Amino acid sequence: MPKRKINHQTRRQLARRARVGNNVSFSQIKTKRLFRTNLQWATIEIDGKPVRVRLSARQIKALCKTK
């Protein structure tokens, strides 16, 4: 995986929290559930140094587009 440059402010803007929704069974009973973010390990360059961090797939995709 290629190294990517990112600053802390950009990373915070791209970050997403878990969203809440419902599990709906066949009998239409609804129970709460979480839609969690798709976190992946990525090596990025911060201040010229490679750092291994956990980013969401959405963040990684956005970083590839800006390059």
C-alpha positions, 0 to 999 in steps of 0.5 A, a space after each residue: 500500500 502506498 504511503 499517503 500524506 494527511 494532517 490531523 484536521 483533514 483526518 478529523 473532517 473525514 471521520 465518521 461515527 457509528 450510526 444507529 438503525 434497526 434490525 427488522 425481523 421477518 415478523 417486523 419486530 424492530 431492535 436497535 443496532 449499530 452500523 459501525 465504520 469499516 476500519 482498516 490499518 494504513 501507513 500514511 506519512 505525517 510530518 514526513 514520517 510514516 505512521 501506521 494508523 487505523 482509518 475508515 475505508 471512506 478516509 482511505 478512498 478520499 486520500 487516494 482521490 486527492 493524490 
